[in-house]
Amino acid sequence: MWLLNIVYVVGAVILLFGAAVFVHEYGHYWMARRRGLKIEGFSIGFGPKIVSWMRDGVEWSWRWIPAGGFVKLPQMATSDALEGKADENSPPLPPASPWSKILVAFFGPLMNVLFGIAIACLLWVVGIPVQVNPPIIGYVDPDSREARLGIQPGDQIVSVEGKPISSWQEVQEATILARSTNLTVVIARVGQFTNTYELNTVVSEALGLKVLNLDPRDHPVIRRVLSGSAAEAAGLKAGDEILSFAQVPLHGADQFIKLVQKRPGESHDIIIRRAGARQTLQVTPRLDPGVKVGRIGAEIGTGKPVYRIEHISPWTQIASVLERTISTFSALFHSKQTGVGLKDLSGPPGILAILAAYVNSDWRLALSFLVLLNINLAIINLFPMPVLDGGHIVMACVERLFGRPLPGRLVEYTNTAFAMLLIGFMLYVSFNDVRRFSLFRSMFKQEVTIEKPESAPDGGR
């Protein structure tokens, strides 16, 4: 069963990611055919070929590096670094018109947008899972500034930096993307009052990004048990939900971690829920000599994400993606204030890992991520940078404006230089993806709950 699931996930990821790349490249291919341009190759991926075949004078191939794809058009500016050397024995070809270059370059991103809209329409019909874990605070460190301000477990976060909040996921997103480490947070105590606080953020060890020093109301869950650890000796397993430790009921992961840190060498009861049944085990945290605190040797996370199926209109889905994309670019641009940098972006390994986690959880989550991926592919490819589609459009516009193409050597050297920069950037973000392997693994193993709708919806929003 485990092997079948792996085959299913890997197959689905290849199909979905490959589809996003294919529709983009097919947009270039289709328009190049319409404009009468010569096409030498169509590839999904870069690097050495996995498989290739010739059809209608075009070499079609699937390659090992899943970082995009290309359509090789010798009448447009190409990059030998990404697409390989051109055939020197080919007869000279008439130059493509600027208008042809613009159309061919633009149709790749356009196809991604149309594909994203088509998927959004499908999700409008079948429903899209929306996370609904309530933004209720489960734990406040008694020694923290938040506790001194009077914030208590059970309080609910209403807004962060003026952005209304309806789930804990939105709390995290608003905090990470905020342009300050001191945030205006509105918190309500049901039936009593609503107060506005200025709260300082802390850096999450798991994410490497800023978060509020507050835990959601949820039992901590064992994500991974280290070999030879105190957790393994106690019989703890990945997926165990921790209900209490040392006779203290638990309502947050940070609460549990702090209790463990204060009790090295002490044996305590730990009550867990495993497969729906409660069990009591004994665990003895071991002293970490480096920082002088107790550890059990396990990766701790929060409980299951809870999703509700909603029928959201395609335009609302696309608008949400655009809003998140703009917020992300804004956070990168204001990196000093937000703490979000290039190191936090995902490359091909991270994108594939996230897609695999969603496929493993619910196919609708994977399709929703594919909407975001396609819109972002379109936006990024339209950047006015040589090698990218936007760069081709700019060069074609310059050619149209001055009545002659840019010098061939200049175009060749510029494309090669930017291709090398792009490869370097891909390697950099991919390296950081590998460093986040444990985070992606915990995402993959995380179980989710999809709430059943009480009644069939009659429209979208």
SVG drawing of the C-alpha trace seen along z (x, -y; Angstrom):
<svg xmlns="http://www.w3.org/2000/svg" viewBox="-28 -54 58 56">
<polyline fill="none" stroke="black" stroke-width="0.4" points="0.0,0.0 2.9,-2.4 4.6,-1.7 1.4,-2.3 0.9,-5.6 4.5,-6.7 3.9,-5.7 0.6,-7.6 2.2,-10.8 5.3,-10.7 3.1,-10.1 0.7,-12.9 3.5,-15.4 5.2,-14.6 1.8,-14.9 0.8,-18.2 4.2,-20.0 4.8,-18.7 1.4,-20.0 2.3,-23.5 5.5,-23.5 3.9,-21.8 1.1,-24.4 3.7,-27.2 6.0,-25.8 3.1,-24.7 2.0,-28.4 5.3,-29.3 5.2,-26.3 1.7,-27.0 2.3,-30.6 5.6,-29.9 3.8,-27.5 1.2,-30.1 3.9,-32.7 5.9,-30.3 9.0,-30.1 11.4,-27.1 11.2,-24.9 14.1,-22.7 13.2,-21.3 10.5,-21.1 11.7,-20.1 10.2,-19.6 13.2,-20.1 16.8,-20.9 20.1,-19.0 20.7,-15.5 17.7,-13.8 15.7,-11.0 13.9,-10.3 13.6,-12.0 12.0,-11.4 11.7,-13.3 8.3,-14.3 7.6,-16.8 11.2,-17.9 11.1,-18.8 13.1,-17.0 10.7,-16.3 12.4,-15.5 12.0,-15.0 15.1,-16.0 16.5,-15.3 16.4,-18.8 12.8,-19.8 13.4,-23.5 11.1,-24.4 11.4,-23.7 12.1,-25.4 11.1,-25.5 14.2,-25.9 13.6,-28.7 16.7,-29.6 15.1,-32.7 14.7,-34.1 17.5,-34.9 18.3,-31.5 20.6,-30.5 23.1,-27.7 23.6,-27.4 20.0,-26.3 19.0,-24.9 22.2,-23.5 24.2,-24.4 22.4,-25.3 22.9,-23.1 25.7,-24.9 25.0,-23.0 21.4,-24.4 20.9,-26.8 20.5,-30.5 16.9,-31.4 15.1,-34.7 14.8,-36.8 11.6,-36.7 9.7,-40.0 9.5,-41.9 5.7,-41.3 6.3,-37.5 8.9,-37.5 6.5,-39.4 3.6,-37.1 5.6,-33.9 7.2,-35.1 3.8,-36.3 1.8,-33.2 3.8,-31.0 2.7,-33.1 -0.8,-33.6 -1.3,-29.8 -0.3,-29.5 -2.9,-32.1 -5.6,-30.4 -4.6,-27.0 -4.8,-28.5 -8.2,-30.0 -9.4,-26.6 -8.3,-24.8 -9.9,-27.6 -13.2,-26.9 -12.9,-23.2 -12.3,-24.0 -15.3,-26.3 -17.5,-23.4 -15.9,-20.6 -15.0,-22.9 -11.7,-24.0 -10.5,-23.2 -10.0,-26.3 -8.1,-26.1 -10.4,-27.0 -8.3,-26.3 -9.5,-29.1 -7.1,-31.9 -7.6,-31.1 -4.6,-31.4 -3.8,-28.1 -0.7,-29.0 1.0,-32.2 4.4,-31.8 3.8,-33.1 7.2,-34.9 6.6,-36.6 5.7,-40.2 2.5,-39.0 1.4,-37.5 2.3,-40.8 0.1,-42.6 -2.8,-40.4 -3.2,-38.2 -4.6,-34.8 -5.2,-31.3 -8.7,-31.4 -8.3,-34.9 -8.9,-35.2 -6.8,-37.2 -9.0,-39.5 -6.5,-41.3 -2.8,-41.6 -1.5,-44.9 -5.0,-45.9 -5.6,-42.6 -8.8,-40.8 -8.0,-37.2 -10.2,-34.1 -7.7,-31.3 -4.3,-30.6 -2.8,-30.2 -3.8,-33.8 -2.1,-34.9 1.1,-33.3 1.0,-34.7 0.2,-38.2 3.0,-38.1 5.6,-36.7 4.8,-39.3 4.5,-42.3 7.1,-45.0 7.9,-45.3 9.0,-43.1 6.6,-45.1 3.0,-44.4 -0.4,-45.9 -2.5,-43.0 -6.2,-43.2 -7.2,-40.5 -10.7,-39.8 -11.9,-38.0 -15.3,-36.7 -18.1,-38.4 -15.7,-40.8 -13.5,-43.1 -11.4,-43.8 -7.9,-45.3 -5.2,-46.4 -1.6,-45.4 1.8,-46.2 3.5,-42.8 7.1,-41.9 7.8,-38.9 10.2,-36.1 12.0,-33.9 10.6,-30.4 13.3,-27.7 11.3,-25.5 10.5,-28.1 13.4,-30.5 10.8,-33.3 9.2,-35.7 6.1,-34.6 4.1,-35.9 5.2,-34.6 1.8,-32.9 0.7,-29.3 -2.5,-28.2 -5.0,-26.3 -4.0,-22.8 -2.4,-19.7 1.3,-19.3 2.0,-16.4 5.1,-14.3 6.3,-14.8 9.5,-12.8 11.4,-10.7 15.2,-10.8 17.0,-7.5 18.5,-6.7 16.6,-9.6 14.6,-9.8 11.4,-9.9 12.3,-6.6 13.2,-5.0 9.8,-6.1 8.0,-4.5 6.8,-7.7 6.0,-7.6 5.4,-10.0 1.7,-11.1 1.2,-10.8 -0.9,-13.7 0.4,-14.9 -2.4,-15.6 -0.4,-16.3 3.1,-16.2 4.2,-16.1 0.5,-16.4 0.1,-19.6 -2.6,-19.7 -1.1,-20.9 -2.6,-23.5 0.4,-24.4 3.7,-23.1 5.7,-25.9 4.2,-25.1 5.3,-21.4 8.9,-22.4 9.3,-24.8 8.1,-22.2 10.6,-19.6 13.5,-22.2 13.0,-22.8 13.0,-19.1 16.3,-17.4 16.9,-14.1 13.4,-13.9 11.0,-11.1 7.4,-12.2 4.2,-10.8 3.3,-11.8 -0.3,-11.2 -0.8,-10.7 -3.5,-9.9 -2.6,-7.3 -5.0,-6.0 -7.9,-7.4 -6.8,-5.7 -5.2,-7.4 -2.0,-6.0 0.3,-6.9 4.1,-6.6 7.1,-7.6 9.7,-9.9 12.9,-11.3 14.3,-14.4 18.0,-14.4 20.3,-17.3 21.5,-19.1 25.0,-20.1 25.3,-22.9 22.4,-25.0 21.8,-23.3 18.2,-22.4 16.2,-19.2 15.4,-17.6 13.4,-14.4 14.8,-14.2 11.6,-14.6 10.3,-17.1 7.2,-18.8 4.4,-20.4 0.8,-21.4 -2.3,-19.3 -4.1,-18.5 -5.0,-21.3 -8.8,-21.5 -10.3,-22.4 -13.8,-23.3 -14.9,-22.9 -16.0,-26.2 -17.1,-27.0 -15.0,-30.1 -15.4,-31.9 -12.5,-31.7 -11.9,-35.4 -11.7,-35.4 -9.2,-32.6 -7.0,-34.4 -7.4,-37.7 -6.2,-35.9 -3.2,-34.5 -2.3,-37.9 -2.6,-39.5 -0.3,-36.8 2.2,-37.2 2.3,-41.0 2.6,-40.7 5.5,-38.2 7.4,-40.6 6.7,-43.5 8.2,-41.4 11.3,-40.6 11.7,-44.2 11.5,-45.3 13.7,-42.5 15.2,-44.5 11.8,-45.1 10.2,-41.7 13.2,-39.4 12.0,-37.6 14.9,-37.1 15.9,-35.1 16.9,-32.2 13.2,-31.8 12.1,-31.2 11.5,-27.7 13.2,-26.3 12.2,-23.2 12.9,-20.8 10.7,-22.9 7.9,-23.3 7.9,-19.6 7.9,-18.8 5.0,-21.1 3.1,-19.7 3.8,-16.2 2.5,-17.1 -0.7,-18.5 -1.2,-15.5 -0.8,-13.2 -3.3,-15.2 -6.1,-16.0 -6.0,-16.3 -8.0,-19.6 -5.2,-21.2 -2.8,-20.1 -4.9,-21.7 -5.3,-24.9 -1.5,-25.1 -1.3,-24.5 -3.4,-27.6 -0.9,-29.6 2.0,-28.0 0.7,-28.8 -0.1,-32.4 3.4,-32.9 5.1,-31.2 3.3,-33.7 4.3,-36.7 8.0,-35.6 8.4,-34.8 7.2,-38.3 10.0,-39.9 12.0,-42.1 15.1,-40.0 17.1,-38.4 16.5,-34.7 12.9,-35.1 9.9,-35.8 9.7,-39.4 13.3,-40.0 12.4,-38.7 9.5,-41.1 11.6,-44.1 14.3,-43.2 11.6,-42.8 10.1,-46.2 13.6,-47.8 14.1,-46.2 10.7,-47.6 11.5,-51.0 14.9,-51.4 14.1,-49.4 16.9,-46.9 17.7,-44.0 20.2,-44.4 23.8,-43.3 24.0,-39.5 27.1,-39.3 25.5,-41.6 22.3,-39.5 24.4,-36.3 26.6,-37.5 23.7,-39.0 21.6,-35.9 24.6,-33.7 25.4,-35.9 21.8,-36.0 21.4,-32.3 24.3,-31.7 22.8,-34.0 19.5,-32.2 21.2,-28.8 23.1,-30.1 19.9,-31.4 18.2,-28.1 21.1,-26.3 21.0,-28.7 17.3,-28.3 17.5,-24.6 20.3,-24.3 18.1,-26.1 15.2,-23.7 17.5,-20.8 18.3,-22.4 14.5,-22.6 14.1,-18.9 12.8,-18.1 10.1,-20.7 8.9,-19.3 9.0,-15.8 6.7,-16.8 4.4,-18.5 4.2,-15.3 3.4,-13.2 0.9,-15.7 -2.7,-14.4 -5.5,-16.8 -9.2,-16.9 -11.7,-17.9 -15.0,-18.9 -18.1,-17.6 -20.4,-20.4 -23.7,-20.5 -25.5,-21.3 -24.7,-21.7 -23.6,-25.3 -25.7,-27.2 -23.1,-29.6 -19.6,-31.0 -18.2,-34.0"/>
</svg>
